[in-house]
Amino acid sequence: MKIKTTSVLLAALLGVFAPVCAMAATTLSLPVGTELNVTIDQTLDSHSANVGDRFTAHVQPPYPFSNDALAGAMVTGELTRVQHAGQGTKPEIDIKFDTIQLADGSSGLMDAYVTASQPRTKMKSGARVVTSTLIGMLTGNALIKTIFHGKNGGVAGAAGGFLLGANYKADIQFPQGSAMTVKMRQTMQVRRQAQSTPRPR
């Protein structure tokens, strides 16, 4: 009985004087249709890029649902289609994002596509390279193919990817630091690394 009483008293003292913590894990969830603003960390160019090339981008505010857990998050993308500009061939880049890593080291899978961006076209005019900005738009679950026809600049859209160019050789480029908006095709869930939190006494 004396031993049992002593053990109870010792446990009580530890509960009062020792910092006792519990490891709490939470899950970050972004439902289908959620959009993220990102800036890419590397330049993407239809002239030099290849299918399967991977690159990273960082999530920028404002964060969906004002969730600061996304601050400093990095997403990884892959080029799923690349068409180099050529005679009678218009340049194209299709992009998907498939992984995310939070600032605390937690990571998970994602399935997201680009809904808006600002690629630049590069066309040679004599010895000069003329750069213009083109806005990507959303159609269904894919990127807009924006085709510039003739001198009048008529525009036609078709679902698929960024297909930019005209009847001249004009590769497209996403410079490092370019902003993109990406949209979740499927719900994303990331189980965050456990953090120490005080246990109620």
C-alpha positions as CSV (number, residue, x, y, z in Angstrom):
1,M,0.0,0.0,0.0
2,K,2.9,2.4,0.9
3,I,4.6,1.7,-2.5
4,K,1.3,2.3,-4.4
5,T,0.7,5.6,-2.5
6,T,4.2,6.8,-3.3
7,S,3.8,6.0,-7.0
8,V,0.6,8.0,-7.1
9,L,2.2,11.0,-5.4
10,L,5.2,10.9,-7.7
11,A,3.0,10.9,-10.8
12,A,1.0,13.8,-9.4
13,L,4.2,15.8,-8.8
14,L,5.5,15.1,-12.3
15,G,2.1,16.3,-13.7
16,V,2.5,19.6,-11.9
17,F,6.2,20.4,-12.3
18,A,7.3,18.6,-15.5
19,P,6.3,20.0,-18.9
20,V,4.2,17.3,-20.4
21,C,3.4,17.6,-24.1
22,A,1.3,15.7,-26.6
23,M,2.2,15.2,-30.2
24,A,-0.7,16.5,-32.3
25,A,-0.9,16.0,-36.0
26,T,-3.3,17.9,-38.3
27,T,-4.4,17.4,-42.0
28,L,-4.3,20.2,-44.5
29,S,-7.1,19.7,-47.0
30,L,-7.9,21.6,-50.2
31,P,-11.0,20.6,-52.0
32,V,-11.6,20.2,-55.7
33,G,-11.6,23.5,-57.5
34,T,-9.4,25.3,-55.0
35,E,-6.9,27.7,-56.6
36,L,-3.4,28.5,-55.6
37,N,-1.2,31.3,-56.7
38,V,2.4,30.3,-57.4
39,T,5.6,31.7,-58.9
40,I,7.9,29.3,-60.8
41,D,11.5,28.9,-59.7
42,Q,13.0,28.0,-63.1
43,T,12.5,29.4,-66.7
44,L,10.4,27.1,-69.0
45,D,11.0,27.5,-72.7
46,S,9.4,25.6,-75.5
47,H,12.6,25.8,-77.4
48,S,14.7,23.9,-74.9
49,A,12.2,22.1,-72.7
50,N,11.3,18.4,-73.0
51,V,8.4,16.2,-71.9
52,G,9.1,14.9,-68.4
53,D,11.1,18.0,-67.3
54,R,10.3,18.8,-63.7
55,F,10.4,22.2,-62.0
56,T,9.3,23.8,-58.7
57,A,7.2,26.8,-57.8
58,H,6.4,28.5,-54.5
59,V,2.9,29.3,-53.2
60,Q,2.1,33.0,-52.9
61,P,-0.6,34.8,-50.9
62,P,-3.4,35.3,-50.7
63,Y,-3.8,31.7,-49.5
64,P,-7.1,29.8,-49.9
65,F,-9.3,29.9,-46.8
66,S,-6.6,32.3,-45.3
67,N,-4.7,29.1,-44.3
68,D,-1.2,30.3,-43.3
69,A,0.0,26.6,-43.4
70,L,0.6,27.2,-47.1
71,A,3.1,30.0,-46.4
72,G,6.4,29.0,-47.9
73,A,5.0,25.9,-49.5
74,M,6.7,24.5,-52.6
75,V,4.9,22.6,-55.4
76,T,6.5,20.5,-58.1
77,G,5.3,20.4,-61.7
78,E,6.0,18.4,-64.8
79,L,5.9,19.2,-68.5
80,T,3.5,16.7,-70.0
81,R,3.6,18.0,-73.6
82,V,6.1,20.2,-75.4
83,Q,6.0,21.3,-79.0
84,H,8.9,23.3,-80.3
85,A,8.2,26.1,-82.7
86,G,9.0,25.4,-86.3
87,Q,7.9,25.9,-89.9
88,G,4.2,25.2,-89.8
89,T,4.5,24.0,-86.2
90,K,3.2,26.1,-83.3
91,P,4.8,25.9,-79.8
92,E,3.0,24.2,-77.0
93,I,3.6,23.6,-73.3
94,D,1.3,21.5,-71.1
95,I,1.9,21.6,-67.3
96,K,0.6,19.6,-64.4
97,F,1.5,19.9,-60.7
98,D,1.7,16.7,-58.7
99,T,3.4,17.2,-55.3
100,I,3.5,19.8,-52.6
101,Q,5.8,20.3,-49.6
102,L,4.9,22.6,-46.7
103,A,7.4,24.8,-44.9
104,D,7.3,22.4,-41.9
105,G,8.6,19.5,-44.1
106,S,5.2,17.8,-44.6
107,S,4.5,16.7,-48.1
108,G,1.8,15.1,-50.2
109,L,0.4,14.4,-53.6
110,M,-1.7,16.8,-55.6
111,D,-3.4,16.9,-59.0
112,A,-3.6,20.4,-60.3
113,Y,-3.5,22.2,-63.7
114,V,-2.8,25.8,-64.8
115,T,-5.8,28.1,-65.3
116,A,-3.9,31.3,-65.9
117,S,-0.4,32.4,-66.6
118,Q,1.6,34.9,-68.7
119,P,3.9,33.2,-71.2
120,R,5.9,35.3,-73.5
121,T,6.4,34.7,-77.2
122,K,9.8,35.2,-78.8
123,M,10.0,35.9,-82.5
124,K,13.0,36.9,-84.5
125,S,12.6,40.1,-86.5
126,G,15.9,40.6,-88.2
127,A,18.5,40.5,-85.5
128,R,16.0,41.4,-82.8
129,V,13.9,39.2,-80.5
130,V,10.5,40.7,-79.9
131,T,8.8,39.6,-76.7
132,S,5.1,39.9,-76.0
133,T,2.9,38.7,-73.2
134,L,0.0,36.4,-73.6
135,I,-2.6,35.5,-71.0
136,G,-3.6,31.9,-70.5
137,M,-7.3,31.2,-69.9
138,L,-9.2,28.2,-68.5
139,T,-11.4,25.8,-70.4
140,G,-12.8,22.8,-68.5
141,N,-10.0,20.8,-67.0
142,A,-7.3,21.9,-69.4
143,L,-5.3,25.0,-70.5
144,I,-6.5,27.1,-73.4
145,K,-4.8,26.7,-76.7
146,T,-4.6,30.3,-78.0
147,I,-3.8,30.5,-81.6
148,F,-3.0,33.8,-83.3
149,H,-4.0,33.9,-87.0
150,G,-2.7,36.3,-89.6
151,K,-2.0,39.9,-89.3
152,N,-5.3,40.8,-87.8
153,G,-4.6,39.0,-84.6
154,G,-7.8,36.9,-84.6
155,V,-8.0,34.5,-81.7
156,A,-9.4,31.0,-81.6
157,G,-9.5,28.8,-78.5
158,A,-9.5,25.0,-78.0
159,A,-9.1,22.9,-74.9
160,G,-5.8,21.2,-74.3
161,G,-2.7,23.3,-73.5
162,F,-1.0,26.5,-74.2
163,L,-0.6,26.5,-78.0
164,L,0.8,29.9,-78.8
165,G,2.2,31.1,-82.1
166,A,1.3,32.0,-85.6
167,N,2.6,31.4,-89.1
168,Y,6.1,32.3,-88.0
169,K,8.5,30.7,-85.7
170,A,7.7,31.9,-82.2
171,D,8.7,29.8,-79.1
172,I,7.0,30.6,-75.8
173,Q,8.7,31.1,-72.5
174,F,7.7,31.3,-68.8
175,P,10.5,33.3,-67.2
176,Q,11.7,32.5,-63.7
177,G,9.4,34.2,-61.3
178,S,6.4,34.1,-63.6
179,A,3.1,33.9,-61.8
180,M,0.6,31.1,-62.4
181,T,-2.8,30.2,-61.0
182,V,-3.3,26.4,-60.5
183,K,-6.5,24.6,-59.7
184,M,-7.1,21.4,-57.9
185,R,-8.5,18.6,-60.1
186,Q,-8.8,16.4,-57.1
187,T,-9.0,17.0,-53.3
188,M,-5.6,17.4,-51.8
189,Q,-4.8,16.2,-48.3
190,V,-1.5,16.6,-46.6
191,R,-0.9,15.1,-43.1
192,R,1.2,17.7,-41.4
193,Q,4.1,16.6,-39.2
194,A,3.3,16.2,-35.6
195,Q,3.8,19.3,-33.4
196,S,4.3,19.5,-29.7
197,T,1.3,21.0,-27.9
198,P,0.7,21.3,-24.1
199,R,-1.5,18.5,-22.7
200,P,-4.3,19.8,-20.5
201,R,-3.7,19.0,-16.9
